[in-house]
Amino acid sequence: MTAPPEGPRKQSRFDELVAQGAIRAAERNLTTKDLDQYTRISVPEDVDPLAILLKMREHER
């Protein structure tokens, strides 16, 4: 028999981001038909996708 670790459970990075309001946890019962609600970004093959996202969020720095 093993005993659970003592003390409070450490928050995961996901839990921290949800608590900060940086991300939202997924709602229950999501299906592929719900994908239309999310932003889609076209990225040319010769461009770094991360560079595009960073440029879009430059004003947040």
C-alpha positions in Angstrom: 0.0 0.0 0.0 1.3 3.5 -0.9 0.3 6.7 0.8 -0.5 9.8 -1.2 2.2 12.6 -1.1 1.7 15.0 1.7 0.8 18.6 1.1 -1.2 20.3 -1.7 -0.8 19.1 -5.2 1.5 21.2 -7.3 -0.4 23.1 -10.1 0.5 22.1 -13.7 1.5 24.8 -16.2 -2.0 24.3 -17.7 -3.6 25.0 -14.4 -1.5 28.1 -13.9 -2.4 29.5 -17.3 -6.1 28.9 -16.7 -5.9 30.6 -13.4 -4.1 33.6 -15.0 -6.8 33.8 -17.7 -4.2 33.3 -20.4 -6.1 30.3 -21.7 -9.5 28.7 -21.3 -10.1 25.1 -20.5 -12.0 23.3 -23.2 -15.8 23.0 -22.6 -17.3 19.6 -22.4 -19.0 18.0 -25.4 -16.9 19.7 -28.0 -17.0 18.1 -31.5 -15.3 18.8 -34.8 -18.3 20.9 -35.8 -17.1 23.4 -33.2 -13.8 24.0 -35.0 -15.3 26.8 -37.1 -15.4 29.0 -34.0 -11.6 29.0 -33.7 -9.2 31.3 -35.5 -7.4 29.9 -38.5 -4.3 31.4 -39.9 -2.9 30.7 -43.4 0.8 30.2 -43.3 2.8 30.0 -46.6 5.1 27.0 -46.7 8.2 29.1 -46.8 7.4 31.1 -43.7 7.9 30.2 -40.0 4.5 29.9 -38.3 5.9 31.0 -35.0 7.3 34.2 -36.5 3.8 35.0 -37.8 2.2 34.4 -34.4 4.9 36.5 -32.6 4.4 39.4 -35.1 0.6 39.3 -34.5 1.1 39.5 -30.7 3.9 42.0 -30.8 1.7 44.7 -29.3 1.2 42.5 -26.1 4.9 42.7 -25.2 
